[in-house]
C-alpha cells in the first residue's frame, strides 16, 4: 500500500496533520522540518528540508505520495523536482503564489517582528489558529509547539526558489488544492500550466487555513490521490480525472 508523507506549514510541526492521518488506512509520516517542532533550533533551508522529506520516504519503503500545505507545499514541490524517483505523486495545497515583490517584503517584516517578539508572535499564532479552526484541529496545529523564530529563514528559502520551474521538472502526477478564498492562489494557473500531469481543485468558501478545517474531507482527497497513484504507478501514460474534493 502506497504510503503518504505529509509536510507541515511555517512555524508549526508535523502534529498539524494528526487529524487527517487518523482518518487514513495506509502508512503515513509527518516529519518536522528543520527549525520546527522536534528540530527547532536547526537552521532552515530548502535543501535540508527536502532531505528530511526524502529520509522520511526512505523509512516508509522508498516511494510515497507527498502532501504539503503552505510551506510544506513549496517543500513538496522542491522535493519532487530533486527526488522524482521517491515522489510517486504530489498534492500541493495553498502554495500557488510566486514569492516575489511586495508580498515578500511584507512577510520579511512580519518575520523580523516575530524574531524580536517571539512570545507575542506565538500567542498571536495560537489565537489565530484557535479562532479559524475547530477545536481538535486547532490543537493539533499547536501541539508540537510554535517556532516563530524560523520565519525569516523560511521566507528567504521560499523567495529564492522557483516552484514553477520545479513543477515543470517533475514528471509525476500533481494535484493542486486551494481554498477559493486563499490569497496564495494568485498564480495557480501558471503553476497548473507548469505541471506535466496536473489538476486544480478549489474548496469553496475556504481560505489558506480553513481549507484544513474539515480533516475528513482532506483525508478523502488525499486517499483518492494515493489510490490513483498506486493504481497507475509504472504506466507511461498515467492520466486521471481530477480527484473530487
Phi and psi restraints in degrees (value plus and minus 20) as a CYANA .aco file:
   2 UNK   PHI     -84.3   -44.3
   2 UNK   PSI     104.2   144.2
   3 UNK   PHI    -100.7   -60.7
   3 UNK   PSI     150.4   190.4
   4 UNK   PHI    -147.9  -107.9
   4 UNK   PSI     116.1   156.1
   5 UNK   PHI    -134.0   -94.0
   5 UNK   PSI     101.0   141.0
   6 UNK   PHI    -118.5   -78.5
   6 UNK   PSI     120.1   160.1
   7 UNK   PHI    -141.6  -101.6
   7 UNK   PSI     107.7   147.7
   8 UNK   PHI    -103.1   -63.1
   8 UNK   PSI     152.6   192.6
   9 UNK   PHI    -110.1   -70.1
   9 UNK   PSI    -195.9  -155.9
  10 UNK   PHI     -84.2   -44.2
  10 UNK   PSI     116.1   156.1
  11 UNK   PHI      50.6    90.6
  11 UNK   PSI     -30.6     9.4
  12 UNK   PHI    -115.5   -75.5
  12 UNK   PSI    -174.1  -134.1
  13 UNK   PHI    -168.7  -128.7
  13 UNK   PSI    -196.9  -156.9
  14 UNK   PHI     -82.2   -42.2
  14 UNK   PSI     -37.9     2.1
  15 UNK   PHI     -83.7   -43.7
  15 UNK   PSI     -40.7    -0.7
  16 UNK   PHI     -79.1   -39.1
  16 UNK   PSI     -44.4    -4.4
  17 UNK   PHI    -110.1   -70.1
  17 UNK   PSI     -21.5    18.5
  18 UNK   PHI     -75.6   -35.6
  18 UNK   PSI     -63.6   -23.6
  19 UNK   PHI     -83.5   -43.5
  19 UNK   PSI     -52.1   -12.1
  20 UNK   PHI     -95.0   -55.0
  20 UNK   PSI     -65.9   -25.9
  21 UNK   PHI     -81.3   -41.3
  21 UNK   PSI     -54.8   -14.8
  22 UNK   PHI     -84.8   -44.8
  22 UNK   PSI     -37.9     2.1
  23 UNK   PHI    -119.5   -79.5
  23 UNK   PSI     -13.4    26.6
  24 UNK   PHI    -124.2   -84.2
  24 UNK   PSI     131.1   171.1
  25 UNK   PHI    -130.6   -90.6
  25 UNK   PSI       8.0    48.0
  26 UNK   PHI    -154.8  -114.8
  26 UNK   PSI     139.7   179.7
  27 UNK   PHI     -80.3   -40.3
  27 UNK   PSI     124.3   164.3
  28 UNK   PHI    -172.9  -132.9
  28 UNK   PSI     143.1   183.1
  29 UNK   PHI    -164.7  -124.7
  29 UNK   PSI     135.3   175.3
  30 UNK   PHI    -161.5  -121.5
  30 UNK   PSI      57.2    97.2
  31 UNK   PHI     -89.4   -49.4
  31 UNK   PSI     134.1   174.1
  32 UNK   PHI    -103.1   -63.1
  32 UNK   PSI     112.4   152.4
  33 UNK   PHI     -96.2   -56.2
  33 UNK   PSI     140.6   180.6
  34 UNK   PHI     -73.9   -33.9
  34 UNK   PSI     117.8   157.8
  35 UNK   PHI      64.6   104.6
  35 UNK   PSI     -20.2    19.8
  36 UNK   PHI    -148.5  -108.5
  36 UNK   PSI     130.9   170.9
  37 UNK   PHI      32.4    72.4
  37 UNK   PSI    -145.7  -105.7
  38 UNK   PHI     -89.7   -49.7
  38 UNK   PSI     -32.7     7.3
  39 UNK   PHI    -126.1   -86.1
  39 UNK   PSI      -0.8    39.2
  40 UNK   PHI     -80.8   -40.8
  40 UNK   PSI     117.6   157.6
  41 UNK   PHI      80.6   120.6
  41 UNK   PSI     -42.0    -2.0
  42 UNK   PHI     -98.9   -58.9
  42 UNK   PSI     124.2   164.2
  43 UNK   PHI     -87.5   -47.5
  43 UNK   PSI     120.1   160.1
  44 UNK   PHI    -117.8   -77.8
  44 UNK   PSI     110.9   150.9
  45 UNK   PHI    -170.2  -130.2
  45 UNK   PSI     142.9   182.9
  46 UNK   PHI     -85.9   -45.9
  46 UNK   PSI     -57.1   -17.1
  47 UNK   PHI     -81.7   -41.7
  47 UNK   PSI     -65.9   -25.9
  48 UNK   PHI     -84.7   -44.7
  48 UNK   PSI     -58.5   -18.5
  49 UNK   PHI     -83.2   -43.2
  49 UNK   PSI     -62.9   -22.9
  50 UNK   PHI     -83.6   -43.6
  50 UNK   PSI     -55.6   -15.6
  51 UNK   PHI     -89.6   -49.6
  51 UNK   PSI     -53.5   -13.5
  52 UNK   PHI     -81.1   -41.1
  52 UNK   PSI     -64.2   -24.2
  53 UNK   PHI     -85.8   -45.8
  53 UNK   PSI     -64.5   -24.5
  54 UNK   PHI     -80.3   -40.3
  54 UNK   PSI     -61.9   -21.9
  55 UNK   PHI     -83.8   -43.8
  55 UNK   PSI     -59.1   -19.1
  56 UNK   PHI     -85.6   -45.6
  56 UNK   PSI     -60.5   -20.5
  57 UNK   PHI     -82.4   -42.4
  57 UNK   PSI     -63.0   -23.0
  58 UNK   PHI     -80.5   -40.5
  58 UNK   PSI     -59.4   -19.4
  59 UNK   PHI     -85.9   -45.9
  59 UNK   PSI     -44.4    -4.4
  60 UNK   PHI    -113.8   -73.8
  60 UNK   PSI     -15.5    24.5
  61 UNK   PHI     103.3   143.3
  61 UNK   PSI     -28.8    11.2
  62 UNK   PHI      85.0   125.0
  62 UNK   PSI     -22.7    17.3
  63 UNK   PHI    -177.1  -137.1
  63 UNK   PSI     114.9   154.9
  64 UNK   PHI    -176.1  -136.1
  64 UNK   PSI     138.7   178.7
  65 UNK   PHI     -97.5   -57.5
  65 UNK   PSI     113.5   153.5
  66 UNK   PHI    -128.0   -88.0
  66 UNK   PSI     110.2   150.2
  67 UNK   PHI    -146.2  -106.2
  67 UNK   PSI     103.7   143.7
  68 UNK   PHI    -156.6  -116.6
  68 UNK   PSI     126.6   166.6
  69 UNK   PHI    -139.7   -99.7
  69 UNK   PSI     113.5   153.5
  70 UNK   PHI      38.9    78.9
  70 UNK   PSI    -141.0  -101.0
  71 UNK   PHI     -71.7   -31.7
  71 UNK   PSI     -61.9   -21.9
  72 UNK   PHI     -80.1   -40.1
  72 UNK   PSI     -52.1   -12.1
  73 UNK   PHI     -87.5   -47.5
  73 UNK   PSI     -63.3   -23.3
  74 UNK   PHI     -84.0   -44.0
  74 UNK   PSI     -60.2   -20.2
  75 UNK   PHI     -85.6   -45.6
  75 UNK   PSI     -59.5   -19.5
  76 UNK   PHI     -81.8   -41.8
  76 UNK   PSI     -63.1   -23.1
  77 UNK   PHI     -81.3   -41.3
  77 UNK   PSI     -65.7   -25.7
  78 UNK   PHI     -84.6   -44.6
  78 UNK   PSI     -59.3   -19.3
  79 UNK   PHI     -85.3   -45.3
  79 UNK   PSI     -61.1   -21.1
  80 UNK   PHI     -81.4   -41.4
  80 UNK   PSI     -58.8   -18.8
  81 UNK   PHI     -91.9   -51.9
  81 UNK   PSI     -56.7   -16.7
  82 UNK   PHI    -100.7   -60.7
  82 UNK   PSI     -52.4   -12.4
  83 UNK   PHI    -153.0  -113.0
  83 UNK   PSI      41.0    81.0
  84 UNK   PHI     -82.2   -42.2
  84 UNK   PSI     -43.8    -3.8
  85 UNK   PHI     -91.1   -51.1
  85 UNK   PSI     -38.7     1.3
  86 UNK   PHI    -116.0   -76.0
  86 UNK   PSI     -49.3    -9.3
  87 UNK   PHI    -115.6   -75.6
  87 UNK   PSI      82.6   122.6
  88 UNK   PHI     -93.9   -53.9
  88 UNK   PSI     -44.2    -4.2
  89 UNK   PHI    -191.2  -151.2
  89 UNK   PSI     144.5   184.5
  90 UNK   PHI    -157.7  -117.7
  90 UNK   PSI     109.1   149.1
  91 UNK   PHI    -131.7   -91.7
  91 UNK   PSI      93.0   133.0
  92 UNK   PHI    -131.6   -91.6
  92 UNK   PSI      96.1   136.1
  93 UNK   PHI    -134.4   -94.4
  93 UNK   PSI     110.0   150.0
  94 UNK   PHI      40.3    80.3
  94 UNK   PSI      20.5    60.5
  95 UNK   PHI    -166.3  -126.3
  95 UNK   PSI      17.1    57.1
  96 UNK   PHI    -131.2   -91.2
  96 UNK   PSI      28.2    68.2
  97 UNK   PHI    -145.2  -105.2
  97 UNK   PSI     110.3   150.3
  98 UNK   PHI     -92.9   -52.9
  98 UNK   PSI     107.4   147.4
  99 UNK   PHI     -96.5   -56.5
  99 UNK   PSI      79.0   119.0
 100 UNK   PHI    -179.2  -139.2
 100 UNK   PSI     147.2   187.2
 101 UNK   PHI      47.0    87.0
 101 UNK   PSI    -165.8  -125.8
 102 UNK   PHI     -83.1   -43.1
 102 UNK   PSI     -52.4   -12.4
 103 UNK   PHI     -81.5   -41.5
 103 UNK   PSI     -63.1   -23.1
 104 UNK   PHI     -84.0   -44.0
 104 UNK   PSI     -60.5   -20.5
 105 UNK   PHI     -80.1   -40.1
 105 UNK   PSI     -61.6   -21.6
 106 UNK   PHI     -85.5   -45.5
 106 UNK   PSI     -61.5   -21.5
 107 UNK   PHI     -87.8   -47.8
 107 UNK   PSI     -56.0   -16.0
 108 UNK   PHI     -84.8   -44.8
 108 UNK   PSI     -60.3   -20.3
 109 UNK   PHI     -82.4   -42.4
 109 UNK   PSI     -64.0   -24.0
 110 UNK   PHI     -82.0   -42.0
 110 UNK   PSI     -58.1   -18.1
 111 UNK   PHI     -84.7   -44.7
 111 UNK   PSI     -61.8   -21.8
 112 UNK   PHI     -84.3   -44.3
 112 UNK   PSI     -60.0   -20.0
 113 UNK   PHI     -84.6   -44.6
 113 UNK   PSI     -57.5   -17.5
 114 UNK   PHI     -84.6   -44.6
 114 UNK   PSI     -58.0   -18.0
 115 UNK   PHI     -88.6   -48.6
 115 UNK   PSI     -58.3   -18.3
 116 UNK   PHI     -91.8   -51.8
 116 UNK   PSI     -52.2   -12.2
 117 UNK   PHI    -151.0  -111.0
 117 UNK   PSI      46.1    86.1
 118 UNK   PHI     -82.5   -42.5
 118 UNK   PSI     -59.9   -19.9
 119 UNK   PHI     -84.5   -44.5
 119 UNK   PSI     -62.2   -22.2
 120 UNK   PHI     -85.5   -45.5
 120 UNK   PSI     -61.5   -21.5
 121 UNK   PHI     -83.7   -43.7
 121 UNK   PSI     -59.8   -19.8
 122 UNK   PHI     -88.4   -48.4
 122 UNK   PSI     -60.8   -20.8
 123 UNK   PHI     -82.7   -42.7
 123 UNK   PSI     -61.2   -21.2
 124 UNK   PHI     -85.2   -45.2
 124 UNK   PSI     -58.8   -18.8
 125 UNK   PHI     -85.8   -45.8
 125 UNK   PSI     -65.4   -25.4
 126 UNK   PHI     -79.9   -39.9
 126 UNK   PSI     -64.1   -24.1
 127 UNK   PHI     -81.6   -41.6
 127 UNK   PSI     -64.4   -24.4
 128 UNK   PHI     -83.1   -43.1
 128 UNK   PSI     -64.0   -24.0
 129 UNK   PHI     -83.3   -43.3
 129 UNK   PSI     -63.1   -23.1
 130 UNK   PHI     -91.4   -51.4
 130 UNK   PSI     -45.4    -5.4
 131 UNK   PHI     -97.0   -57.0
 131 UNK   PSI     -55.0   -15.0
 132 UNK   PHI    -108.5   -68.5
 132 UNK   PSI     -47.0    -7.0
 133 UNK   PHI    -139.3   -99.3
 133 UNK   PSI     133.4   173.4
 134 UNK   PHI     -79.4   -39.4
 134 UNK   PSI     133.4   173.4
 135 UNK   PHI     -65.5   -25.5
 135 UNK   PSI     -78.9   -38.9
 136 UNK   PHI     -82.8   -42.8
 136 UNK   PSI     -55.1   -15.1
 137 UNK   PHI     -89.5   -49.5
 137 UNK   PSI     -64.7   -24.7
 138 UNK   PHI     -80.1   -40.1
 138 UNK   PSI     -62.1   -22.1
 139 UNK   PHI     -85.7   -45.7
 139 UNK   PSI     -53.6   -13.6
 140 UNK   PHI     -84.8   -44.8
 140 UNK   PSI     -54.8   -14.8
 141 UNK   PHI     -84.1   -44.1
 141 UNK   PSI     -57.2   -17.2
 142 UNK   PHI    -119.4   -79.4
 142 UNK   PSI     -28.0    12.0
 143 UNK   PHI     -77.7   -37.7
 143 UNK   PSI     -60.2   -20.2
 144 UNK   PHI    -104.8   -64.8
 144 UNK   PSI     -13.5    26.5
 145 UNK   PHI      71.3   111.3
 145 UNK   PSI     138.8   178.8
 146 UNK   PHI    -135.5   -95.5
 146 UNK   PSI     113.9   153.9
 147 UNK   PHI    -140.2  -100.2
 147 UNK   PSI      50.4    90.4
 148 UNK   PHI     -88.0   -48.0
 148 UNK   PSI     -41.6    -1.6
 149 UNK   PHI     -87.8   -47.8
 149 UNK   PSI     -35.8     4.2
 150 UNK   PHI    -107.3   -67.3
 150 UNK   PSI     -28.6    11.4
 151 UNK   PHI     -75.7   -35.7
 151 UNK   PSI     -66.4   -26.4
 152 UNK   PHI     -78.5   -38.5
 152 UNK   PSI     -60.9   -20.9
 153 UNK   PHI     -86.3   -46.3
 153 UNK   PSI     -57.7   -17.7
 154 UNK   PHI     -83.2   -43.2
 154 UNK   PSI     -66.1   -26.1
 155 UNK   PHI     -82.2   -42.2
 155 UNK   PSI     -63.2   -23.2
 156 UNK   PHI     -80.2   -40.2
 156 UNK   PSI     -63.0   -23.0
 157 UNK   PHI     -86.8   -46.8
 157 UNK   PSI     -64.6   -24.6
 158 UNK   PHI     -88.9   -48.9
 158 UNK   PSI     -61.5   -21.5
 159 UNK   PHI     -85.7   -45.7
 159 UNK   PSI     -47.3    -7.3
 160 UNK   PHI    -106.2   -66.2
 160 UNK   PSI     -25.2    14.8
 161 UNK   PHI    -113.5   -73.5
 161 UNK   PSI     153.2   193.2
 162 UNK   PHI    -151.4  -111.4
 162 UNK   PSI      64.5   104.5
 163 UNK   PHI     -84.8   -44.8
 163 UNK   PSI     -48.6    -8.6
 164 UNK   PHI     -87.8   -47.8
 164 UNK   PSI     -63.2   -23.2
 165 UNK   PHI     -84.4   -44.4
 165 UNK   PSI     -58.3   -18.3
 166 UNK   PHI     -83.9   -43.9
 166 UNK   PSI     -62.0   -22.0
 167 UNK   PHI     -82.3   -42.3
 167 UNK   PSI     -60.6   -20.6
 168 UNK   PHI     -87.2   -47.2
 168 UNK   PSI     -42.5    -2.5
 169 UNK   PHI    -104.4   -64.4
 169 UNK   PSI     -35.6     4.4
 170 UNK   PHI    -110.3   -70.3
 170 UNK   PSI     105.5   145.5
 171 UNK   PHI    -105.6   -65.6
 171 UNK   PSI     -28.1    11.9
 172 UNK   PHI    -107.2   -67.2
 172 UNK   PSI    -197.8  -157.8
 173 UNK   PHI     -96.4   -56.4
 173 UNK   PSI     114.9   154.9
 174 UNK   PHI    -148.6  -108.6
 174 UNK   PSI     112.4   152.4
 175 UNK   PHI    -132.9   -92.9
 175 UNK   PSI     100.4   140.4
 176 UNK   PHI    -116.8   -76.8
 176 UNK   PSI     104.9   144.9
 177 UNK   PHI    -147.2  -107.2
 177 UNK   PSI     100.5   140.5
 178 UNK   PHI    -151.8  -111.8
 178 UNK   PSI     127.6   167.6
 179 UNK   PHI     -90.4   -50.4
 179 UNK   PSI     122.5   162.5
 180 UNK   PHI     -83.9   -43.9
 180 UNK   PSI     -41.1    -1.1
 181 UNK   PHI    -126.6   -86.6
 181 UNK   PSI      -4.4    35.6
 182 UNK   PHI     -99.5   -59.5
 182 UNK   PSI     106.1   146.1
 183 UNK   PHI     -89.9   -49.9
 183 UNK   PSI     -33.0     7.0
 184 UNK   PHI    -107.1   -67.1
 184 UNK   PSI      -8.5    31.5
 185 UNK   PHI    -120.7   -80.7
 185 UNK   PSI      -9.0    31.0
 186 UNK   PHI     -79.3   -39.3
 186 UNK   PSI     -52.5   -12.5
 187 UNK   PHI    -130.8   -90.8
 187 UNK   PSI       3.6    43.6
 188 UNK   PHI     -80.0   -40.0
 188 UNK   PSI     -54.2   -14.2
 189 UNK   PHI     -89.0   -49.0
 189 UNK   PSI     -54.3   -14.3
 190 UNK   PHI     -89.6   -49.6
 190 UNK   PSI     -58.6   -18.6
 191 UNK   PHI     -84.1   -44.1
 191 UNK   PSI     -64.1   -24.1
 192 UNK   PHI     -82.7   -42.7
 192 UNK   PSI     -63.1   -23.1
 193 UNK   PHI     -82.6   -42.6
 193 UNK   PSI     -47.9    -7.9
 194 UNK   PHI     -95.5   -55.5
 194 UNK   PSI     -42.3    -2.3
 195 UNK   PHI     -91.1   -51.1
 195 UNK   PSI     116.5   156.5
 196 UNK   PHI     -92.9   -52.9
 196 UNK   PSI     -51.1   -11.1
 197 UNK   PHI    -168.4  -128.4
 197 UNK   PSI      66.2   106.2
 198 UNK   PHI    -156.4  -116.4
 198 UNK   PSI     145.3   185.3
 199 UNK   PHI    -163.4  -123.4
 199 UNK   PSI     140.3   180.3
 200 UNK   PHI    -146.4  -106.4
 200 UNK   PSI     107.1   147.1
 201 UNK   PHI    -147.3  -107.3
 201 UNK   PSI     119.8   159.8
 202 UNK   PHI    -131.3   -91.3
 202 UNK   PSI     120.3   160.3
 203 UNK   PHI    -117.0   -77.0
 203 UNK   PSI      92.7   132.7
 204 UNK   PHI     -80.1   -40.1
 204 UNK   PSI     119.6   159.6
 205 UNK   PHI      40.4    80.4
 205 UNK   PSI       3.6    43.6
 206 UNK   PHI    -132.4   -92.4
 206 UNK   PSI     126.5   166.5
 207 UNK   PHI    -128.6   -88.6
 207 UNK   PSI    -181.0  -141.0
 208 UNK   PHI     -81.5   -41.5
 208 UNK   PSI     -60.6   -20.6
 209 UNK   PHI    -113.8   -73.8
 209 UNK   PSI     -63.3   -23.3
 210 UNK   PHI     -90.1   -50.1
 210 UNK   PSI     -28.5    11.5
 211 UNK   PHI     -83.2   -43.2
 211 UNK   PSI     -35.7     4.3
 212 UNK   PHI    -122.9   -82.9
 212 UNK   PSI     -11.4    28.6
 213 UNK   PHI     -89.2   -49.2
 213 UNK   PSI     -43.2    -3.2
 214 UNK   PHI    -133.5   -93.5
 214 UNK   PSI      68.4   108.4
 215 UNK   PHI     -83.3   -43.3
 215 UNK   PSI     -48.9    -8.9
 216 UNK   PHI     -83.7   -43.7
 216 UNK   PSI     -61.4   -21.4
 217 UNK   PHI     -86.0   -46.0
 217 UNK   PSI     -63.8   -23.8
 218 UNK   PHI     -83.2   -43.2
 218 UNK   PSI     -61.6   -21.6
 219 UNK   PHI     -81.9   -41.9
 219 UNK   PSI     -59.9   -19.9
 220 UNK   PHI     -84.2   -44.2
 220 UNK   PSI     -62.9   -22.9
 221 UNK   PHI     -80.2   -40.2
 221 UNK   PSI     -68.7   -28.7
 222 UNK   PHI     -85.5   -45.5
 222 UNK   PSI     -61.6   -21.6
 223 UNK   PHI     -80.9   -40.9
 223 UNK   PSI     -63.3   -23.3
 224 UNK   PHI     -84.0   -44.0
 224 UNK   PSI     -58.8   -18.8
 225 UNK   PHI     -84.3   -44.3
 225 UNK   PSI     -64.7   -24.7
 226 UNK   PHI     -82.7   -42.7
 226 UNK   PSI     -62.0   -22.0
 227 UNK   PHI     -84.2   -44.2
 227 UNK   PSI     -60.0   -20.0
 228 UNK   PHI     -83.2   -43.2
 228 UNK   PSI     -66.4   -26.4
 229 UNK   PHI     -82.6   -42.6
 229 UNK   PSI     -63.7   -23.7
 230 UNK   PHI     -81.7   -41.7
 230 UNK   PSI     -57.7   -17.7
 231 UNK   PHI     -90.7   -50.7
 231 UNK   PSI     -52.7   -12.7
 232 UNK   PHI    -125.8   -85.8
 232 UNK   PSI     -22.1    17.9
 233 UNK   PHI     -79.1   -39.1
 233 UNK   PSI     115.5   155.5
 234 UNK   PHI      71.2   111.2
 234 UNK   PSI     -30.1     9.9
 235 UNK   PHI    -106.8   -66.8
 235 UNK   PSI     119.1   159.1
 236 UNK   PHI     -89.0   -49.0
 236 UNK   PSI     -50.7   -10.7
 237 UNK   PHI    -143.9  -103.9
 237 UNK   PSI      32.4    72.4
 238 UNK   PHI     -96.5   -56.5
 238 UNK   PSI      83.0   123.0
 239 UNK   PHI    -139.4   -99.4
 239 UNK   PSI     133.1   173.1
 240 UNK   PHI    -167.3  -127.3
 240 UNK   PSI     135.3   175.3
 241 UNK   PHI     -90.8   -50.8
 241 UNK   PSI     131.5   171.5
 242 UNK   PHI     -78.7   -38.7
 242 UNK   PSI     122.1   162.1
 243 UNK   PHI     -86.3   -46.3
 243 UNK   PSI     116.5   156.5
 244 UNK   PHI    -103.4   -63.4
 244 UNK   PSI     109.6   149.6
